[in-house]
């Protein structure tokens, strides 16, 4: 009964299993708890003080409870922890099993303090919630992904507020891009289908401003963008070099930032433009004046990409999502373009598909790598939203093919096809 209760079973269910009443189960558990406490007193006289002090925290792992008593991580410890008034912490996903506290509402308060910092980039999640006081080993991603979570996943591992997901996605996209963009470019990252809807949403949010001359959208926190004469960061980069000549990288970044304030990440990406290079003394100058083009350093290989030993065939595992079904380009890791020798920008390479007039297009821009023309191919293979597939790219003959990669028993396309074949003409009611 102790083991079943520790596993989360209800008293009534435990009683049915042992053919006793719910009340009898409760009495037996209390009796077991009293007996265990007496035994614990005989061996560790201050165990109550130890557990009381430990569980003052917002959340403590069960293994820490065992550690503070110097015993094995056994199920009977639950009765001792409960004896000092501790219980499982509350979260929006329910009770957090395997953790203890004497202040059950504290952890959810800390979690919501972290949520207040949203929207969040993937790399900022752990730091943000740690700063809010959430213990490091709390299963953050499981809690954030719960249906009752106030946050929802966005593009590239971002987390967005459930009630402002479109605007939050636009904010993080602009923050990463580092420069203004047209409303059309925000359709894909926000998941909004119509340009007027994007425009209206941003107009009502004080984080965004629309530049009058270009009609592009920018972040209000970017100073002086409404008076810059440059259409993007790369053009500002080239203009500074054209006017001032070769500069050390740090000095160049300062000068560009004065004219076109963008993030350090975006300035680093501008170095990949095919008009920009490095001189013998390490300064940055224009390729047209003799500088050597700068190639991107090798990125880490993501788990969704692989290559054969000879480097002739590359595989990219992708998921059919609403952006792909809309015909939007799919952002991919620049590891792929680096391996294909596309280490500057802009660069484009096409791969022919047998029996299809539209080739797969792989682009390397300064800010990201992108695959396009996948929607028709996915539909030709009978795939639907949620399906997974692998895109194979051959470098020796510039051809491509795709293979459906879903497990048959879990594939939504297969399930939908089977249901359609099973249903008689006229529907199930005929």
Buried (B, 14 or more C-beta within 10 A) or exposed (E): BBEBBBEEBEBEEBBEEEEBEBEBBBEBBEEBBEEBBEEBEEEBEEBBEBBBEBBEBBBBBBEBBBEBBEBEEEEBBBBBBBBBEBBBBBBBBEEBEBBBBBBBEBBBBBBEBBBEBBBBBBEBBBEBBBEBBBBEEBEBEEBBBBEEBBBBBBBBEBBBBEEBBBBBBBBBBBBBBBBBBBBEBBBBBBBBEEBEBBBEBBEEBEBBBBBEEBEBBBBEEBEEBBEBEBEBBBBBBBBBBEEEEBBEBEBBBEBBBEBBBBBEEBBBBBBBBEBBBBBEEEBBBBBEEEBEBBBBEEBEBBEBBEBEEEEEBBBBBBBBBEBBBEEBBBBBBBBBBBBBEBBBBEBEBBBBBEEBEBBBBBBBBBBBBBBBBBBEBBEEBEBBEEBBBBBBBBBEEEBBBBEBBBEEEEBBBBBEEEEEEEEEEEEEEE
